[in-house]
Amino acid sequence: MKIVITSNYKIGNETGASFVTDLLANKLSKRHEVLYLCLGEKYRLVKKSKNFSILNIPTFTINGIDLPLITPMVVLSASNELERFNPDIVHTQNSILLSKLAQIWANKNKVPVVTTFHHIPTQALEHLLPQFKKSYLTKIVQDFYTQTSLKGFLAKCDTVISLNKFQYQAIRKVDKKIKLVTINNGLDLRFLWKIKSRQFNLNNDINFVFLGSYNERKNQSYLIDAFKKLPNNYKFFCHGKFETGGNYLKKLNKKIELNEIKNVYLLDYINLDKIYKVFKKSHFFISASKKEVQSLSIIQALASGLPVIGLENETTLELINKDNGLVCPKNITPNKFAVHITNFIKNIDYRSLAINARKSSKRFKIQDVVLKIEKMYKSTINSNG
């Protein structure tokens, strides 16, 4: 097959949506021709291998966010390149920017379109702009987007991939007829499955880790408040990208300083090759994220044998249970969360939790996910034949 995949990010961006899309494009190119349409510093076509080409769309930056510079010349050049490539199918991510551009081209040229959403599309505003609190105004804006842009985009897709039941239900409410299949994200977890069992002792340091951008949605401030109430040997190592942390990161540092918190460490973003070392010396993964459709860092933590402790969100409700961790109500206070953590840790069979954590990551194996996506591509192409 000849496949076009789009991403609204530059290759190597810290977001989960970017990471899984980069990986999928790369893996599919092992057996198919892939043109990867994504952001870059300037417009250019780069041939990475016999089957894998990258078409970079130029960007401009607003408040640290890269956006595509979609001029008439860029649209014309990209359209010409898509025509030369002549794909059998176009796979977009979410419904805006380059995804919309690719969909318009595909519809015009009668090429089937598949879309994967990496957030709950009916809650897009809360996900993409977490600094905007829930209000009557945000509800109006979100409802307007849902009933116009999202509904129109879905109507022109041939197949939509939902990552889990939460996405499935949200999309189905907007479009009752769209072909909707559930295929979870795929990750290469082999190096994490090799991490050996950890030693766990209540009298020694107990290391908690979180990986995620420093922002309101990831809710690191809540975790700092919780660890303020925990013993000093309960140590919290929080990794995120300093470069994009902005004012939120400054507030976190100020909170730690003013409260003289000694067991919280705010650290910079780590690449995939360093995750192994971080998880190897950790005992638990902890999260207070408000929204996580399918958190890659939680999946990676489970693969490494880390029990997960977290507040309710789409990922924890889907993947975490009494056999591999602890899920607490999302509306409890940090103080009560701290109490739940100490009570949980005092009464666990750590080895059993670690074994079950690793088992629960198996369905995210990238090789199996690629096979499911290939099968779905063929079905979609045949349905449009």
N, C-alpha and C positions, 0 to 999 in steps of 0.2 A: 504493500500500500504506500501511497504518497500522502503524508500527513502534515498539515499545518497546525502548530500549537502556538497559542498566544500567551503572553504574560504582561502584566501592567507594571513590571519591575525590571530593574537592571539585574543581570545575572550575578548571583552572590548576595543579593539583598537579604537582610536578617529575618524577614517575615517568613512564616511557615508556608504561606501560599506560594511565595517565590521559590522556596527551597524544594517543595514537592514537584512543582512544575518544571524546574530545571532538571530534576532527577528523572522525571517521566520522559521528557523530551530526549534526554540522553539515552535512556534504556530502550526506548522505542526505536532509536536510530540503529540499534544493533541488527534489526531484522527488516527495517522499513526505511524509506527515504523521508527525512523530517526537515521541514523548514520551520525554524523557531523564531517567531516574531516577538521581539521584546524591546525594552528601552536600552539606550546606549548614549554615549557622549555625542555621537554624530551619526548621520545616516550612512550606513555601509552594510554590505553583504560579506559575511565571512564564512568561508568553507572550512569547517573544522575537521571533516573526514569525508570519505566517499559518500556516506549517506546522511551527513548532518551539516546543515547550513544555518547560520544565524543572521537574521535581518534586523539590524539595530535601527530603531526610530529615535531621532534626536530628542533631547529633553530640555526643559527649563525647571528651575527649582523654586518652590514657594514654601517658606517655613520648614525647610529640610525635607520636603516631599517632592520627589521627582515626578514630573508630568510630561506626557508626550507633546512635542511641538508639531501639531498636525496642521501643516500648511497645505494649500492646494498642490504645491510641487511634491511634498512628501506623500500625499494621498495618491497622486498620479504615479510616482515612482514605485510605491509599495504595491499598487494595483497591477502595474506592469510586471513586477517580480512575481506576484501571485499567479498571474496568467502564464508566465514562463514555466513556473513550477508545476502548474496544472494538477492540484491536489485531488485526491479521492474524497477527502473529508477534512473539515476544519474543526479544531477543538479549542474553544475559547475558555477563559477563566473569568468568572463573574460577568457582569453585563455592561461595563462601561469602557470608555477610552479605546484601547487597541482591540478589545473584544468586540465592541460595537462596529469599529471600522472593518474588522475581518468578517463579521456577520453580514454587513451590507454587501461586501464584495461577493461572499459566498451565495447569498440569496440571488443576487443579480446573475451569477454564473451557474446557478442551479447545482451548487455543491452542498452536500449535507452538512449541517452544523450540530456539533455536540458542545454542551456547556457544563462545566463544573463550577459550582459556587463554593467559596471558601469561608462564607459567613452565612448567617440566616438572612436571606435577601429581604425579607419583610422587616428586618431590624437593622438594615444596612447603616443607617445614620448613627445609631448607638455604637455599632461596631467600628466604623471608620473614623468617627469623631467622638470618642468617649468623653471628651471634655464638656460636651453638650449634655446637660442633665435632662432627664425625662421631664417633659412639660407639654402643655397643650400645643405650643407652637411646633415642637419637634415632632409631635404626633401628626400634625397637619402636613408637615413637610414629608415625613415618611409615607403617610397614606397617599399623598399626591404622587410621589415617586413610584409607589407600588402599583397604583391604578393606571399610570401612564407609561413611564419608561420601562419598568419591569414587566408589566403585562404585555407590552408591545414586543419586548425582546423575547420573552418566552414563546409568544405566538409564532415567531420566525425561527425557532429552534426545532430540530428534528428529534433530538434526544437530550434530556437533562440528567446529569449524574448528581445524586444526593449522597452526601458522605455518611449520613445516619438518619434515624427516624425523625429527629427534630427538624432537620432540613426538609425531609420528605413531606412532612405534614404542612410545613409553612408554604412550600412551593405548590402543593396540591390545593391549598386554599385559594391561591391566586389563579391557577390554571387547572381545571378538572380533567382536561383531555390530553395534555402533553405527555409524551412517552417519558416515563420517569423510572430510572433504575438506581439502585443503591450499590455503590462501590466505594469502599473506604480508601483513604490515602495509602500509598505504598512507600516504604522506607527500606533502606539497606541497613539491617540491624545486626548483621552477622558479627561485627566486631564487639557489639555490646553484649550479645549472648555469651561471649567468651569470658566475661568478668566473673571471677570466682566468688563464692559466698563470703560475706563480710563477717568479721567478729563484732558482736553487739553486746555491750555491757552497760547497764544503767549508771554505773559509778564512773564511767569514763565519759569523754566528750561524745555527744550525740550530734552528728552533722546533718543539717537539713539544707537542701539546695533548691533553688528556683532559677529557671532560665526563661527570660522573656524581656521584651522591650520595656524600658522605663516609661510607663504611661498610666493614665487613670484606669483603663480597662484591665490592665494586669494587676492593679490594686496592691502594689508593694507596700504602700503606706499602712494598710490594714495589718499586714504581716509584721511590720516593725512594731506596731502597737501590741500585737499578740506576744512577740518575743520579749518585749519589755517586762511582761509578767511571768516569763518562764525562767527556770534556773540558768545560771551562767554557763553551765556545761551543755546546754541546748544551744548550739551555734548555728546561725543562719547565714548561708553564703548565697548572695543574690547576684546573678549575672545578667547584664543587659548592655546595650550599646550606649556608652557615655556620649558619643557624638550626637545622638538623636534624643537624649534624655531631657534636654532643655530645662525649663522651669520646674517640671515635676521632679527631676533628679535633684535639683537644688533644694526643693522642699524636703525631700527624703533625708538628705545630708544634714539639713538644719534640724530636723526632728531628732535624729540620732545624737547630734551634738548637744542640743538643749536638754534632752532627757538623760544624757550621759549613758547611753546604751552601749554596753561592752560586748554583746554577743551577736551583733549584726554587722555584716561586712558587705558593702556595696562594691561590686566588681564589674569589670568591663566585659563586653561580649566575647564569647569564646567560639572559635571555629569548630567544625565537626571533628577534626583530628585531636582536639583537646577535651572533648566531651568525655571520652573514655576515662581520662585521668581524674576528672572532676567527679564523675559518678562512682568511680572505683573507691574513692575515699569518703563517699557520702553514705548515710544510713537511710534517709527518707527524702522523697521529693515532696515539696509543699507548695500549695497554690491557693490564692484567694481571688483568682481571675473572675471577673464578672461575666464575661462571655468567652467561650472557647468551643467552637463548633467541633473541632477535632485537633486538640493540642498535640503538636509533634513532640514537644519536650516531655510531655507525660508519657507518650508512647515509647520514646527512647528510654525514659526512666524505668518503665515497666520492663523493657527488654533487658536492661542491665540488672534486673532483680531488685529494684528499689520499690518498697511499698510507698503508696501515694496517700498523702493527707491533704484534703482540700475542701473548699466550700462548693456548694452545688453550682454546677454549670453544665453545659451540654456534654462536655467530655467526661467529667467526673461521674455524672449520672449514667453515662453509657458504659464506662469502662471500670469504675472502681466500686468495690463492694467489701463486705467484711472479710473476704478471703485474701484480698490483696491490698487493703488499705482502710481508710476512714473518710467518709463524706459527711460533712456537717451542713445544717441549714444555712442558706446564703444570708439570712437576715440576723444571725446571732452576732453579738458584740465580740470584739477582739479578746476581751477578758474571758468570755465564756469559751471561745475557740481555744484559748490557752489551756483552760481546764480540761476540755475534751482531749486535747493532745496529751497532756500528762496522764490522764486516766487510761487512755488507749495504750500508751507506750508501756505502762506498768503491767499490763495484763495481756501481752501478746506472745505468740510463738513466732519469733522473728524469722526463723528459717522457713517455716511453712508459708508465711506471707511473701517472702522473697521468691520462693519456688512458684507460687501461684501468680505473682506479678509477671514473671518471665513468660509463663504459659499464656497469659492474656494478651501478649504482644504478637503472638505467632501469625495472626490473620493479617497483619500489616506488612508481611514479607513482600518486597517490591516485585519479585519474580512472579508471584501468584497474582498480584494486582495487575501487572502488565498483561497477563494472559486474559484476565477478565475484560480489560479495556479493549484489547484486540478483538475479542469475540463480540463485544458491543459495537465496535466500529463496523465490523463486517455485517452485522444485523442491520445497522442503520443504513449502510450503503445499499444493501439488498432491498430494503424497504422502499428506497427511493429510486430503485432501478427501473 
